[in-house]
Amino acid sequence: MKLATRMGGALVALLAVIVIAPAASAADHPGLEVNTPVEVMDVNGIKVDTEASAETKQIIQADTVVAAAAASVCGSGYTISTGAARYSTYGTAYTWTNGTTSGSSYYDRPICAVFFNDTGTAYSMGVRLKDNYTATPDDQDFGTYSTYAGPVYQNKGYCGQAYSYMKVGSKVVVDNYLKVGACD
């Protein structure tokens, strides 16, 4: 009887914690499924993740036409910018999300990456998207392009990296990573 009383008391205490405890957030429990939408701000008509870097917001603001074109390359629904990086006069990388959750946490968001060729001349270039899970293969697109490389996708790419590469003649002019999302 003492065992039943102890277990009953523990169950009551556990239920009290569940009922009384405030709602958990993804920051409190990274594995917790949270369907919280990406918070966005408007930058000249383009939705940008509020957690995006100042550089991303400046790039979007400087040329919203190209940013909108990058989003359209990714396809229907990819309308929220999570990152952008300009690589001198050679190219600009963009990452986009559709705002949905594809897994067990806020960070499991579908991501699309595109690397635009800003020169207008066909060069060897590419884009590779890696998510934040080691078992997932990278998605990549490398070739000779005059407009853009990509789009490439990851279902859980929000905390991943987009790699951009460009070679002009025998010289590598772009060899950079862009962090996707506001993750540590």
JOLINSUL-V431804 format. One record per residue. N is the residue number from 1. SS is DSSP state (@ for helix, = for strand, . for the rest). PHI is phi in whole degrees, -180 to 180 (none if undefined). Layout:
BEGIN
n | ss | phi
N | SS | PHI
N | SS | PHI
END
This chain:
BEGIN
n | ss | phi
1 | . | none
2 | @ | -62
3 | @ | -63
4 | @ | -63
5 | @ | -66
6 | @ | -62
7 | @ | -66
8 | @ | -63
9 | @ | -65
10 | @ | -66
11 | @ | -65
12 | @ | -62
13 | @ | -63
14 | @ | -64
15 | @ | -62
16 | @ | -63
17 | @ | -65
18 | @ | -64
19 | @ | -74
20 | @ | -88
21 | . | -64
22 | . | -67
23 | . | -60
24 | . | -80
25 | . | -113
26 | . | -63
27 | . | -67
28 | . | -73
29 | . | -140
30 | . | -55
31 | . | -87
32 | . | -74
33 | . | -75
34 | . | -134
35 | . | -94
36 | . | -78
37 | . | -70
38 | . | -68
39 | . | -78
40 | = | -123
41 | = | -127
42 | = | -96
43 | = | -121
44 | . | 51
45 | . | 89
46 | = | -104
47 | = | -78
48 | = | -127
49 | = | -54
50 | . | -61
51 | . | -85
52 | . | -65
53 | . | -68
54 | @ | -61
55 | @ | -62
56 | @ | -58
57 | @ | -62
58 | @ | -67
59 | @ | -64
60 | @ | -62
61 | @ | -64
62 | @ | -67
63 | . | -151
64 | @ | -68
65 | @ | -65
66 | @ | -68
67 | @ | -61
68 | @ | -64
69 | @ | -64
70 | @ | -62
71 | @ | -65
72 | @ | -68
73 | @ | -62
74 | @ | -69
75 | . | 108
76 | . | -57
77 | . | 95
78 | . | -83
79 | . | -123
80 | = | -112
81 | = | -74
82 | = | -110
83 | = | -178
84 | = | -153
85 | = | -145
86 | = | -101
87 | = | -111
88 | . | 54
89 | . | -101
90 | . | -87
91 | = | -170
92 | = | -134
93 | = | -100
94 | = | -132
95 | = | -125
96 | = | -136
97 | = | -130
98 | . | -99
99 | . | 84
100 | . | -90
101 | . | -104
102 | . | -106
103 | . | -152
104 | . | -95
105 | . | -150
106 | . | -55
107 | . | -80
108 | . | -88
109 | . | -113
110 | . | -62
111 | = | -129
112 | = | -122
113 | = | -127
114 | = | -138
115 | = | -118
116 | = | -85
117 | = | -87
118 | . | -87
119 | . | -89
120 | . | 82
121 | . | -112
122 | . | -69
123 | = | -136
124 | = | -70
125 | = | -156
126 | = | -170
127 | = | -139
128 | = | -132
129 | = | -117
130 | = | -116
131 | . | -86
132 | . | -96
133 | . | -116
134 | . | -69
135 | . | -81
136 | . | -84
137 | . | -69
138 | . | -68
139 | = | -108
140 | = | -144
141 | = | -145
142 | = | -124
143 | = | 176
144 | = | -110
145 | = | -133
146 | . | -103
147 | . | -113
148 | = | -162
149 | = | -107
150 | = | 111
151 | = | -77
152 | = | -124
153 | = | -133
154 | = | -138
155 | . | -69
156 | . | -127
157 | . | -98
158 | . | -57
159 | . | -104
160 | . | -91
161 | = | -140
162 | = | -109
163 | = | -103
164 | = | -120
165 | = | -142
166 | = | -149
167 | = | -125
168 | = | -110
169 | . | 66
170 | . | -101
171 | = | -105
172 | = | -79
173 | = | -107
174 | = | -134
175 | = | -155
176 | = | -136
177 | = | -112
178 | = | -118
179 | = | -72
180 | . | -101
181 | . | 80
182 | . | -97
183 | . | -119
184 | . | -81
END
